């Protein structure tokens, strides 16, 4: 009952609704904003949401140590489990399906990331969601993202990236060839009292008014 309650009340339900059902297997989503606005928190919320559904998650970080990423998950767990009586073993059951990897983007290629995913799969770790946080897009080509898209379709996984940019319009963020590879783009707009989430792309579907923000205290996704 507690597990289903956590799933139903997950902050990610708001994002899924805004994205017409969310990012599906074989698709790529990108969270965009200036640095330090809250993208990592939302990526962790996405990962945590998969974990409480009993799914496996691989979280790849290029700019944060693995222990720091795991602390993010602990913090999200604490916020989501407040005022709920949860068995002590429940937390272990959730996090046993999470793999956190830390790579150096100057030495690790997209092919190596994919090879790592395949090796994990052979070892019994078959994620339904792969999160790639802190990647410097300038160090990758369109072919890198096309290769990841092909792998996502082949493996049946959803992929989420974060992307640091000062731009607020799609045409200023990505060229058309790259944008065509992304199924969803979410822009984080910093306001004086909170950070608002704007949906810039959802496949080729109509974009709904999101009315989403990040709670300034918890950084959880919430409705305005």
FENQUIQUI-V370738 format. One record per residue. N is the residue number from 1. PHI is phi in whole degrees, -180 to 180 (NA if undefined). PSI is psi as a letter, one per 40 degrees, with the letter a starting at -180 (999 if undefined). Layout:
# FENQUIQUI-V370738
n = [N;N]
phi = [PHI;PHI]
psi = [PSI;PSI]
This chain:
# FENQUIQUI-V370738
n = [1;2;3;4;5;6;7;8;9;10;11;12;13;14;15;16;17;18;19;20;21;22;23;24;25;26;27;28;29;30;31;32;33;34;35;36;37;38;39;40;41;42;43;44;45;46;47;48;49;50;51;52;53;54;55;56;57;58;59;60;61;62;63;64;65;66;67;68;69;70;71;72;73;74;75;76;77;78;79;80;81;82;83;84;85;86;87;88;89;90;91;92;93;94;95;96;97;98;99;100;101;102;103;104;105;106;107;108;109;110;111;112;113;114;115;116;117;118;119;120;121;122;123;124;125;126;127;128;129;130;131;132;133;134;135;136;137;138;139;140;141;142;143;144;145;146;147;148;149;150;151;152;153;154;155;156;157;158;159;160;161;162;163;164;165;166;167;168;169;170;171;172;173;174;175;176;177;178;179;180;181;182;183;184;185;186;187;188;189;190;191;192;193;194;195;196;197;198;199;200;201;202;203;204;205;206;207;208;209;210;211;212;213;214;215;216;217;218;219;220;221;222;223;224]
phi = [NA;-64;-60;-65;-65;-64;-65;-64;-98;-59;-61;-70;-59;-64;-68;-57;-62;-67;-100;54;107;88;-80;-104;-56;87;-113;-124;-116;-132;-99;-124;178;-65;-66;81;-100;132;-64;-62;-58;-70;-60;-66;-63;-64;-63;-62;-61;-66;-63;-71;-89;83;-99;-91;-134;-114;-112;-102;-119;-104;-129;-136;-65;-55;-64;-69;-62;-64;-64;-57;-63;-61;-65;-65;-60;-61;-66;-71;-100;-60;65;-127;-83;-118;-62;-61;-77;-63;-62;-64;-63;-70;-78;-68;-95;-109;-121;-111;-120;-121;-121;-96;-71;-80;-123;-109;-92;-61;-60;-69;-63;-64;-62;-64;-61;-66;-65;-62;-62;-65;-90;104;-97;-121;-69;-97;-143;-120;-109;-124;-112;84;-69;-85;-61;-67;-93;-128;-105;-58;-65;-62;-71;-65;-66;-67;-63;-63;-65;-59;-67;-65;-88;71;-121;-97;-121;-122;-113;-110;-145;-84;-157;-89;-78;-122;-114;-56;-66;-90;-87;-137;-76;-61;-62;-73;-60;-63;-81;-97;-92;-150;-132;-119;-105;-99;-108;-74;-117;-58;-107;-171;-108;-99;-105;-114;-85;-98;-155;-137;48;-111;-95;-66;-92;-88;-71;-75;56;-114;-147;-101;-59;-64;-90;-102;63;-78;-67;-144;-87;-71]
psi = [d;d;d;d;d;d;d;d;e;h;d;d;d;d;d;d;d;d;f;f;e;i;h;i;h;e;i;h;i;h;h;i;i;i;i;f;e;e;d;d;d;d;d;d;d;d;d;d;d;d;d;e;e;e;i;i;h;h;h;h;h;e;e;i;i;d;d;d;d;d;d;d;d;d;d;d;d;d;d;d;e;h;f;h;h;h;i;d;e;d;d;d;d;d;e;e;e;h;h;h;i;h;i;h;e;e;e;h;i;d;d;d;d;d;d;d;d;d;d;d;d;d;e;e;h;g;i;e;h;h;h;h;h;e;h;h;d;e;e;i;i;d;d;d;d;d;d;d;d;d;d;d;d;d;e;f;i;h;h;h;i;i;h;h;i;e;i;e;i;d;d;e;d;i;i;d;d;d;d;d;e;h;d;i;h;h;h;h;h;h;i;d;e;i;h;i;h;h;h;d;h;g;b;f;i;i;h;i;h;d;f;i;i;h;h;d;d;e;e;i;h;i;i;999]
